[in-house]
Amino acid sequence: MTVITQERAERIARAQACPRCSEYTYKRLKLRAAEPTDHVAGAAWIAELICGVCSAHLQLALEGDGDVLFFN
């Protein structure tokens, strides 16, 4: 399995609507490679987002092929 690039992971993270207000605008997106200490099985990327509309702090985990593991 090939792991998606950081640019592709960022595009996938920005394409997810905020679960609180359903908007696609984010003030801040911090993307990093997942580490074993993150306790997310199968995650390749972890994105921390702040919604630009409702200011919700969100976390998104992506698998190596680009599938979303969880979004809260």
PDB file of N, CA, C and O in Angstrom:
ATOM      1  N   MET A   1       0.842  -1.182   0.000  1.00  0.00           N
ATOM      2  CA  MET A   1       0.000   0.000   0.000  1.00  0.00           C
ATOM      3  C   MET A   1       0.884   1.241   0.000  1.00  0.00           C
ATOM      4  O   MET A   1       1.828   1.335   0.785  1.00  0.00           O
ATOM      5  N   THR A   2       0.583   2.181  -0.868  1.00  0.00           N
ATOM      6  CA  THR A   2       1.340   3.420  -0.910  1.00  0.00           C
ATOM      7  C   THR A   2       0.653   4.458  -0.034  1.00  0.00           C
ATOM      8  O   THR A   2      -0.574   4.545   0.006  1.00  0.00           O
ATOM      9  N   VAL A   3       1.448   5.225   0.650  1.00  0.00           N
ATOM     10  CA  VAL A   3       0.922   6.273   1.520  1.00  0.00           C
ATOM     11  C   VAL A   3       0.758   7.545   0.699  1.00  0.00           C
ATOM     12  O   VAL A   3       1.647   7.907  -0.072  1.00  0.00           O
ATOM     13  N   ILE A   4      -0.378   8.224   0.860  1.00  0.00           N
ATOM     14  CA  ILE A   4      -0.629   9.451   0.117  1.00  0.00           C
ATOM     15  C   ILE A   4       0.341  10.538   0.559  1.00  0.00           C
ATOM     16  O   ILE A   4       0.876  10.491   1.667  1.00  0.00           O
ATOM     17  N   THR A   5       0.562  11.506  -0.303  1.00  0.00           N
ATOM     18  CA  THR A   5       1.488  12.598  -0.006  1.00  0.00           C
ATOM     19  C   THR A   5       0.846  13.585   0.963  1.00  0.00           C
ATOM     20  O   THR A   5      -0.363  13.549   1.195  1.00  0.00           O
ATOM     21  N   GLN A   6       1.658  14.453   1.516  1.00  0.00           N
ATOM     22  CA  GLN A   6       1.158  15.461   2.450  1.00  0.00           C
ATOM     23  C   GLN A   6       0.198  16.423   1.750  1.00  0.00           C
ATOM     24  O   GLN A   6      -0.802  16.831   2.341  1.00  0.00           O
ATOM     25  N   GLU A   7       0.486  16.790   0.508  1.00  0.00           N
ATOM     26  CA  GLU A   7      -0.387  17.700  -0.233  1.00  0.00           C
ATOM     27  C   GLU A   7      -1.770  17.078  -0.460  1.00  0.00           C
ATOM     28  O   GLU A   7      -2.794  17.750  -0.337  1.00  0.00           O
ATOM     29  N   ARG A   8      -1.780  15.783  -0.791  1.00  0.00           N
ATOM     30  CA  ARG A   8      -3.048  15.094  -1.013  1.00  0.00           C
ATOM     31  C   ARG A   8      -3.823  14.964   0.293  1.00  0.00           C
ATOM     32  O   ARG A   8      -5.043  15.127   0.306  1.00  0.00           O
ATOM     33  N   ALA A   9      -3.139  14.676   1.376  1.00  0.00           N
ATOM     34  CA  ALA A   9      -3.791  14.576   2.686  1.00  0.00           C
ATOM     35  C   ALA A   9      -4.401  15.916   3.085  1.00  0.00           C
ATOM     36  O   ALA A   9      -5.484  15.955   3.670  1.00  0.00           O
ATOM     37  N   GLU A  10      -3.719  17.005   2.774  1.00  0.00           N
ATOM     38  CA  GLU A  10      -4.251  18.332   3.093  1.00  0.00           C
ATOM     39  C   GLU A  10      -5.512  18.617   2.282  1.00  0.00           C
ATOM     40  O   GLU A  10      -6.474  19.171   2.814  1.00  0.00           O
ATOM     41  N   ARG A  11      -5.521  18.250   1.014  1.00  0.00           N
ATOM     42  CA  ARG A  11      -6.710  18.458   0.167  1.00  0.00           C
ATOM     43  C   ARG A  11      -7.898  17.644   0.679  1.00  0.00           C
ATOM     44  O   ARG A  11      -9.029  18.129   0.690  1.00  0.00           O
ATOM     45  N   ILE A  12      -7.639  16.412   1.100  1.00  0.00           N
ATOM     46  CA  ILE A  12      -8.708  15.568   1.632  1.00  0.00           C
ATOM     47  C   ILE A  12      -9.252  16.159   2.932  1.00  0.00           C
ATOM     48  O   ILE A  12     -10.464  16.163   3.147  1.00  0.00           O
ATOM     49  N   ALA A  13      -8.372  16.658   3.799  1.00  0.00           N
ATOM     50  CA  ALA A  13      -8.803  17.248   5.070  1.00  0.00           C
ATOM     51  C   ALA A  13      -9.650  18.494   4.835  1.00  0.00           C
ATOM     52  O   ALA A  13     -10.662  18.683   5.510  1.00  0.00           O
ATOM     53  N   ARG A  14      -9.257  19.341   3.897  1.00  0.00           N
ATOM     54  CA  ARG A  14     -10.021  20.559   3.600  1.00  0.00           C
ATOM     55  C   ARG A  14     -11.354  20.258   2.925  1.00  0.00           C
ATOM     56  O   ARG A  14     -12.257  21.094   2.953  1.00  0.00           O
ATOM     57  N   ALA A  15     -11.494  19.087   2.324  1.00  0.00           N
ATOM     58  CA  ALA A  15     -12.730  18.722   1.626  1.00  0.00           C
ATOM     59  C   ALA A  15     -13.801  18.190   2.567  1.00  0.00           C
ATOM     60  O   ALA A  15     -14.908  17.889   2.122  1.00  0.00           O
ATOM     61  N   GLN A  16     -13.502  18.067   3.851  1.00  0.00           N
ATOM     62  CA  GLN A  16     -14.483  17.561   4.826  1.00  0.00           C
ATOM     63  C   GLN A  16     -15.235  18.737   5.441  1.00  0.00           C
ATOM     64  O   GLN A  16     -14.623  19.723   5.852  1.00  0.00           O
ATOM     65  N   ALA A  17     -16.545  18.634   5.502  1.00  0.00           N
ATOM     66  CA  ALA A  17     -17.356  19.685   6.106  1.00  0.00           C
ATOM     67  C   ALA A  17     -17.254  19.620   7.626  1.00  0.00           C
ATOM     68  O   ALA A  17     -17.111  18.540   8.200  1.00  0.00           O
ATOM     69  N   CYS A  18     -17.327  20.769   8.268  1.00  0.00           N
ATOM     70  CA  CYS A  18     -17.325  20.841   9.720  1.00  0.00           C
ATOM     71  C   CYS A  18     -18.576  20.131  10.249  1.00  0.00           C
ATOM     72  O   CYS A  18     -19.682  20.432   9.798  1.00  0.00           O
ATOM     73  N   PRO A  19     -18.428  19.203  11.186  1.00  0.00           N
ATOM     74  CA  PRO A  19     -19.605  18.493  11.697  1.00  0.00           C
ATOM     75  C   PRO A  19     -20.537  19.378  12.531  1.00  0.00           C
ATOM     76  O   PRO A  19     -21.688  19.014  12.771  1.00  0.00           O
ATOM     77  N   ARG A  20     -20.050  20.515  12.962  1.00  0.00           N
ATOM     78  CA  ARG A  20     -20.859  21.389  13.806  1.00  0.00           C
ATOM     79  C   ARG A  20     -21.706  22.366  12.995  1.00  0.00           C
ATOM     80  O   ARG A  20     -22.883  22.565  13.296  1.00  0.00           O
ATOM     81  N   CYS A  21     -21.101  22.990  11.945  1.00  0.00           N
ATOM     82  CA  CYS A  21     -21.829  24.009  11.184  1.00  0.00           C
ATOM     83  C   CYS A  21     -21.955  23.675   9.695  1.00  0.00           C
ATOM     84  O   CYS A  21     -22.597  24.423   8.958  1.00  0.00           O
ATOM     85  N   SER A  22     -21.363  22.584   9.241  1.00  0.00           N
ATOM     86  CA  SER A  22     -21.433  22.096   7.857  1.00  0.00           C
ATOM     87  C   SER A  22     -20.757  23.012   6.842  1.00  0.00           C
ATOM     88  O   SER A  22     -21.086  22.969   5.657  1.00  0.00           O
ATOM     89  N   GLU A  23     -19.825  23.832   7.287  1.00  0.00           N
ATOM     90  CA  GLU A  23     -19.070  24.686   6.378  1.00  0.00           C
ATOM     91  C   GLU A  23     -17.743  24.036   6.020  1.00  0.00           C
ATOM     92  O   GLU A  23     -17.276  23.145   6.729  1.00  0.00           O
ATOM     93  N   TYR A  24     -17.133  24.477   4.923  1.00  0.00           N
ATOM     94  CA  TYR A  24     -15.871  23.926   4.435  1.00  0.00           C
ATOM     95  C   TYR A  24     -14.702  24.898   4.611  1.00  0.00           C
ATOM     96  O   TYR A  24     -13.630  24.664   4.054  1.00  0.00           O
ATOM     97  N   THR A  25     -14.879  25.967   5.359  1.00  0.00           N
ATOM     98  CA  THR A  25     -13.854  26.981   5.545  1.00  0.00           C
ATOM     99  C   THR A  25     -13.100  26.722   6.845  1.00  0.00           C
ATOM    100  O   THR A  25     -13.706  26.600   7.910  1.00  0.00           O
ATOM    101  N   TYR A  26     -11.784  26.639   6.751  1.00  0.00           N
ATOM    102  CA  TYR A  26     -10.951  26.408   7.933  1.00  0.00           C
ATOM    103  C   TYR A  26      -9.926  27.515   8.076  1.00  0.00           C
ATOM    104  O   TYR A  26      -9.234  27.865   7.120  1.00  0.00           O
ATOM    105  N   LYS A  27      -9.832  28.072   9.298  1.00  0.00           N
ATOM    106  CA  LYS A  27      -8.832  29.104   9.592  1.00  0.00           C
ATOM    107  C   LYS A  27      -7.442  28.515   9.625  1.00  0.00           C
ATOM    108  O   LYS A  27      -6.488  29.098   9.111  1.00  0.00           O
ATOM    109  N   ARG A  28      -7.344  27.354  10.237  1.00  0.00           N
ATOM    110  CA  ARG A  28      -6.033  26.738  10.445  1.00  0.00           C
ATOM    111  C   ARG A  28      -6.130  25.247  10.188  1.00  0.00           C
ATOM    112  O   ARG A  28      -7.090  24.589  10.589  1.00  0.00           O
ATOM    113  N   LEU A  29      -5.123  24.732   9.514  1.00  0.00           N
ATOM    114  CA  LEU A  29      -5.019  23.296   9.294  1.00  0.00           C
ATOM    115  C   LEU A  29      -3.579  22.907   9.583  1.00  0.00           C
ATOM    116  O   LEU A  29      -2.650  23.392   8.938  1.00  0.00           O
ATOM    117  N   LYS A  30      -3.409  22.034  10.551  1.00  0.00           N
ATOM    118  CA  LYS A  30      -2.080  21.543  10.923  1.00  0.00           C
ATOM    119  C   LYS A  30      -2.059  20.055  10.621  1.00  0.00           C
ATOM    120  O   LYS A  30      -2.815  19.284  11.214  1.00  0.00           O
ATOM    121  N   LEU A  31      -1.197  19.651   9.700  1.00  0.00           N
ATOM    122  CA  LEU A  31      -1.125  18.268   9.263  1.00  0.00           C
ATOM    123  C   LEU A  31       0.223  17.688   9.646  1.00  0.00           C
ATOM    124  O   LEU A  31       1.267  18.310   9.446  1.00  0.00           O
ATOM    125  N   ARG A  32       0.184  16.480  10.204  1.00  0.00           N
ATOM    126  CA  ARG A  32       1.434  15.819  10.583  1.00  0.00           C
ATOM    127  C   ARG A  32       1.292  14.326  10.369  1.00  0.00           C
ATOM    128  O   ARG A  32       0.187  13.784  10.353  1.00  0.00           O
ATOM    129  N   ALA A  33       2.421  13.677  10.207  1.00  0.00           N
ATOM    130  CA  ALA A  33       2.419  12.224  10.055  1.00  0.00           C
ATOM    131  C   ALA A  33       2.050  11.592  11.393  1.00  0.00           C
ATOM    132  O   ALA A  33       2.483  12.056  12.447  1.00  0.00           O
ATOM    133  N   ALA A  34       1.258  10.545  11.343  1.00  0.00           N
ATOM    134  CA  ALA A  34       0.834   9.852  12.568  1.00  0.00           C
ATOM    135  C   ALA A  34       2.017   9.083  13.150  1.00  0.00           C
ATOM    136  O   ALA A  34       2.845   8.534  12.424  1.00  0.00           O
ATOM    137  N   GLU A  35       2.070   9.061  14.459  1.00  0.00           N
ATOM    138  CA  GLU A  35       3.122   8.343  15.179  1.00  0.00           C
ATOM    139  C   GLU A  35       2.485   7.206  15.976  1.00  0.00           C
ATOM    140  O   GLU A  35       1.284   7.239  16.242  1.00  0.00           O
ATOM    141  N   PRO A  36       3.267   6.208  16.357  1.00  0.00           N
ATOM    142  CA  PRO A  36       2.699   5.107  17.155  1.00  0.00           C
ATOM    143  C   PRO A  36       2.112   5.567  18.487  1.00  0.00           C
ATOM    144  O   PRO A  36       1.246   4.889  19.041  1.00  0.00           O
ATOM    145  N   THR A  37       2.562   6.691  19.004  1.00  0.00           N
ATOM    146  CA  THR A  37       2.047   7.192  20.279  1.00  0.00           C
ATOM    147  C   THR A  37       0.681   7.866  20.145  1.00  0.00           C
ATOM    148  O   THR A  37       0.081   8.234  21.155  1.00  0.00           O
ATOM    149  N   ASP A  38       0.179   8.036  18.920  1.00  0.00           N
ATOM    150  CA  ASP A  38      -1.127   8.668  18.711  1.00  0.00           C
ATOM    151  C   ASP A  38      -2.288   7.745  19.045  1.00  0.00           C
ATOM    152  O   ASP A  38      -3.414   8.216  19.210  1.00  0.00           O
ATOM    153  N   HIS A  39      -2.045   6.437  19.149  1.00  0.00           N
ATOM    154  CA  HIS A  39      -3.055   5.445  19.497  1.00  0.00           C
ATOM    155  C   HIS A  39      -4.232   5.429  18.513  1.00  0.00           C
ATOM    156  O   HIS A  39      -5.378   5.215  18.906  1.00  0.00           O
ATOM    157  N   VAL A  40      -3.932   5.658  17.235  1.00  0.00           N
ATOM    158  CA  VAL A  40      -4.932   5.554  16.184  1.00  0.00           C
ATOM    159  C   VAL A  40      -4.452   4.465  15.228  1.00  0.00           C
ATOM    160  O   VAL A  40      -3.537   4.687  14.435  1.00  0.00           O
ATOM    161  N   ALA A  41      -5.064   3.304  15.307  1.00  0.00           N
ATOM    162  CA  ALA A  41      -4.618   2.165  14.502  1.00  0.00           C
ATOM    163  C   ALA A  41      -4.863   2.421  13.022  1.00  0.00           C
ATOM    164  O   ALA A  41      -5.988   2.714  12.618  1.00  0.00           O
ATOM    165  N   GLY A  42      -3.830   2.312  12.224  1.00  0.00           N
ATOM    166  CA  GLY A  42      -3.946   2.451  10.780  1.00  0.00           C
ATOM    167  C   GLY A  42      -3.855   3.861  10.252  1.00  0.00           C
ATOM    168  O   GLY A  42      -3.951   4.053   9.040  1.00  0.00           O
ATOM    169  N   ALA A  43      -3.677   4.853  11.093  1.00  0.00           N
ATOM    170  CA  ALA A  43      -3.609   6.245  10.637  1.00  0.00           C
ATOM    171  C   ALA A  43      -2.234   6.558  10.060  1.00  0.00           C
ATOM    172  O   ALA A  43      -1.209   6.174  10.622  1.00  0.00           O
ATOM    173  N   ALA A  44      -2.228   7.261   8.931  1.00  0.00           N
ATOM    174  CA  ALA A  44      -0.980   7.712   8.324  1.00  0.00           C
ATOM    175  C   ALA A  44      -0.788   9.213   8.545  1.00  0.00           C
ATOM    176  O   ALA A  44       0.342   9.684   8.676  1.00  0.00           O
ATOM    177  N   TRP A  45      -1.891   9.963   8.586  1.00  0.00           N
ATOM    178  CA  TRP A  45      -1.851  11.413   8.779  1.00  0.00           C
ATOM    179  C   TRP A  45      -2.861  11.810   9.834  1.00  0.00           C
ATOM    180  O   TRP A  45      -3.939  11.221   9.924  1.00  0.00           O
ATOM    181  N   ILE A  46      -2.514  12.811  10.637  1.00  0.00           N
ATOM    182  CA  ILE A  46      -3.412  13.416  11.621  1.00  0.00           C
ATOM    183  C   ILE A  46      -3.512  14.902  11.271  1.00  0.00           C
ATOM    184  O   ILE A  46      -2.500  15.594  11.155  1.00  0.00           O
ATOM    185  N   ALA A  47      -4.740  15.378  11.108  1.00  0.00           N
ATOM    186  CA  ALA A  47      -4.972  16.791  10.809  1.00  0.00           C
ATOM    187  C   ALA A  47      -5.717  17.421  11.975  1.00  0.00           C
ATOM    188  O   ALA A  47      -6.694  16.865  12.477  1.00  0.00           O
ATOM    189  N   GLU A  48      -5.245  18.587  12.398  1.00  0.00           N
ATOM    190  CA  GLU A  48      -5.933  19.374  13.419  1.00  0.00           C
ATOM    191  C   GLU A  48      -6.437  20.628  12.721  1.00  0.00           C
ATOM    192  O   GLU A  48      -5.659  21.390  12.146  1.00  0.00           O
ATOM    193  N   LEU A  49      -7.748  20.832  12.778  1.00  0.00           N
ATOM    194  CA  LEU A  49      -8.385  21.923  12.057  1.00  0.00           C
ATOM    195  C   LEU A  49      -9.132  22.841  13.005  1.00  0.00           C
ATOM    196  O   LEU A  49      -9.606  22.409  14.056  1.00  0.00           O
ATOM    197  N   ILE A  50      -9.237  24.111  12.632  1.00  0.00           N
ATOM    198  CA  ILE A  50     -10.076  25.072  13.339  1.00  0.00           C
ATOM    199  C   ILE A  50     -11.028  25.657  12.307  1.00  0.00           C
ATOM    200  O   ILE A  50     -10.598  26.246  11.315  1.00  0.00           O
ATOM    201  N   CYS A  51     -12.318  25.490  12.546  1.00  0.00           N
ATOM    202  CA  CYS A  51     -13.339  25.962  11.612  1.00  0.00           C
ATOM    203  C   CYS A  51     -13.305  27.490  11.528  1.00  0.00           C
ATOM    204  O   CYS A  51     -13.164  28.175  12.541  1.00  0.00           O
ATOM    205  N   GLY A  52     -13.435  28.003  10.322  1.00  0.00           N
ATOM    206  CA  GLY A  52     -13.424  29.444  10.114  1.00  0.00           C
ATOM    207  C   GLY A  52     -14.744  30.116  10.432  1.00  0.00           C
ATOM    208  O   GLY A  52     -14.794  31.342  10.535  1.00  0.00           O
ATOM    209  N   VAL A  53     -15.814  29.354  10.591  1.00  0.00           N
ATOM    210  CA  VAL A  53     -17.133  29.916  10.856  1.00  0.00           C
ATOM    211  C   VAL A  53     -17.490  29.820  12.334  1.00  0.00           C
ATOM    212  O   VAL A  53     -17.811  30.826  12.967  1.00  0.00           O
ATOM    213  N   CYS A  54     -17.433  28.603  12.886  1.00  0.00           N
ATOM    214  CA  CYS A  54     -17.868  28.410  14.277  1.00  0.00           C
ATOM    215  C   CYS A  54     -16.698  28.234  15.250  1.00  0.00           C
ATOM    216  O   CYS A  54     -16.927  28.073  16.449  1.00  0.00           O
ATOM    217  N   SER A  55     -15.473  28.260  14.773  1.00  0.00           N
ATOM    218  CA  SER A  55     -14.243  28.144  15.575  1.00  0.00           C
ATOM    219  C   SER A  55     -14.137  26.822  16.345  1.00  0.00           C
ATOM    220  O   SER A  55     -13.495  26.761  17.394  1.00  0.00           O
ATOM    221  N   ALA A  56     -14.764  25.776  15.825  1.00  0.00           N
ATOM    222  CA  ALA A  56     -14.666  24.457  16.451  1.00  0.00           C
ATOM    223  C   ALA A  56     -13.269  23.889  16.219  1.00  0.00           C
ATOM    224  O   ALA A  56     -12.712  24.025  15.129  1.00  0.00           O
ATOM    225  N   HIS A  57     -12.708  23.258  17.238  1.00  0.00           N
ATOM    226  CA  HIS A  57     -11.412  22.587  17.135  1.00  0.00           C
ATOM    227  C   HIS A  57     -11.689  21.129  16.791  1.00  0.00           C
ATOM    228  O   HIS A  57     -12.354  20.422  17.547  1.00  0.00           O
ATOM    229  N   LEU A  58     -11.174  20.684  15.646  1.00  0.00           N
ATOM    230  CA  LEU A  58     -11.487  19.366  15.122  1.00  0.00           C
ATOM    231  C   LEU A  58     -10.215  18.566  14.891  1.00  0.00           C
ATOM    232  O   LEU A  58      -9.132  19.127  14.730  1.00  0.00           O
ATOM    233  N   GLN A  59     -10.364  17.252  14.878  1.00  0.00           N
ATOM    234  CA  GLN A  59      -9.247  16.368  14.593  1.00  0.00           C
ATOM    235  C   GLN A  59      -9.712  15.330  13.576  1.00  0.00           C
ATOM    236  O   GLN A  59     -10.817  14.794  13.670  1.00  0.00           O
ATOM    237  N   LEU A  60      -8.842  15.060  12.602  1.00  0.00           N
ATOM    238  CA  LEU A  60      -9.151  14.143  11.516  1.00  0.00           C
ATOM    239  C   LEU A  60      -7.990  13.179  11.360  1.00  0.00           C
ATOM    240  O   LEU A  60      -6.833  13.597  11.367  1.00  0.00           O
ATOM    241  N   ALA A  61      -8.284  11.899  11.220  1.00  0.00           N
ATOM    242  CA  ALA A  61      -7.247  10.885  10.989  1.00  0.00           C
ATOM    243  C   ALA A  61      -7.481  10.257   9.628  1.00  0.00           C
ATOM    244  O   ALA A  61      -8.603   9.877   9.292  1.00  0.00           O
ATOM    245  N   LEU A  62      -6.412  10.150   8.844  1.00  0.00           N
ATOM    246  CA  LEU A  62      -6.485   9.578   7.505  1.00  0.00           C
ATOM    247  C   LEU A  62      -5.648   8.317   7.420  1.00  0.00           C
ATOM    248  O   LEU A  62      -4.554   8.246   7.980  1.00  0.00           O
ATOM    249  N   GLU A  63      -6.173   7.316   6.712  1.00  0.00           N
ATOM    250  CA  GLU A  63      -5.402   6.108   6.431  1.00  0.00           C
ATOM    251  C   GLU A  63      -4.390   6.415   5.330  1.00  0.00           C
ATOM    252  O   GLU A  63      -4.409   7.493   4.735  1.00  0.00           O
ATOM    253  N   GLY A  64      -3.527   5.476   5.075  1.00  0.00           N
ATOM    254  CA  GLY A  64      -2.503   5.648   4.053  1.00  0.00           C
ATOM    255  C   GLY A  64      -3.041   5.802   2.647  1.00  0.00           C
ATOM    256  O   GLY A  64      -2.392   6.422   1.804  1.00  0.00           O
ATOM    257  N   ASP A  65      -4.236   5.240   2.371  1.00  0.00           N
ATOM    258  CA  ASP A  65      -4.816   5.341   1.029  1.00  0.00           C
ATOM    259  C   ASP A  65      -5.771   6.531   0.889  1.00  0.00           C
ATOM    260  O   ASP A  65      -6.361   6.723  -0.175  1.00  0.00           O
ATOM    261  N   GLY A  66      -5.928   7.329   1.945  1.00  0.00           N
ATOM    262  CA  GLY A  66      -6.757   8.529   1.877  1.00  0.00           C
ATOM    263  C   GLY A  66      -8.125   8.413   2.486  1.00  0.00           C
ATOM    264  O   GLY A  66      -8.867   9.396   2.500  1.00  0.00           O
ATOM    265  N   ASP A  67      -8.497   7.243   2.996  1.00  0.00           N
ATOM    266  CA  ASP A  67      -9.801   7.078   3.649  1.00  0.00           C
ATOM    267  C   ASP A  67      -9.784   7.748   5.021  1.00  0.00           C
ATOM    268  O   ASP A  67      -8.770   7.732   5.719  1.00  0.00           O
ATOM    269  N   VAL A  68     -10.916   8.335   5.396  1.00  0.00           N
ATOM    270  CA  VAL A  68     -11.044   8.994   6.697  1.00  0.00           C
ATOM    271  C   VAL A  68     -11.337   7.940   7.759  1.00  0.00           C
ATOM    272  O   VAL A  68     -12.303   7.186   7.645  1.00  0.00           O
ATOM    273  N   LEU A  69     -10.493   7.891   8.796  1.00  0.00           N
ATOM    274  CA  LEU A  69     -10.715   6.967   9.912  1.00  0.00           C
ATOM    275  C   LEU A  69     -11.709   7.546  10.901  1.00  0.00           C
ATOM    276  O   LEU A  69     -12.676   6.882  11.276  1.00  0.00           O
ATOM    277  N   PHE A  70     -11.478   8.777  11.324  1.00  0.00           N
ATOM    278  CA  PHE A  70     -12.430   9.448  12.198  1.00  0.00           C
ATOM    279  C   PHE A  70     -12.307  10.954  12.028  1.00  0.00           C
ATOM    280  O   PHE A  70     -11.277  11.470  11.595  1.00  0.00           O
ATOM    281  N   PHE A  71     -13.376  11.636  12.378  1.00  0.00           N
ATOM    282  CA  PHE A  71     -13.428  13.091  12.272  1.00  0.00           C
ATOM    283  C   PHE A  71     -14.302  13.585  13.406  1.00  0.00           C
ATOM    284  O   PHE A  71     -15.500  13.302  13.439  1.00  0.00           O
ATOM    285  N   ASN A  72     -13.715  14.318  14.333  1.00  0.00           N
ATOM    286  CA  ASN A  72     -14.502  14.859  15.446  1.00  0.00           C
ATOM    287  C   ASN A  72     -14.101  16.261  15.752  1.00  0.00           C
ATOM    288  O   ASN A  72     -14.657  16.878  16.660  1.00  0.00           O
TER     289      ASN A  72
END
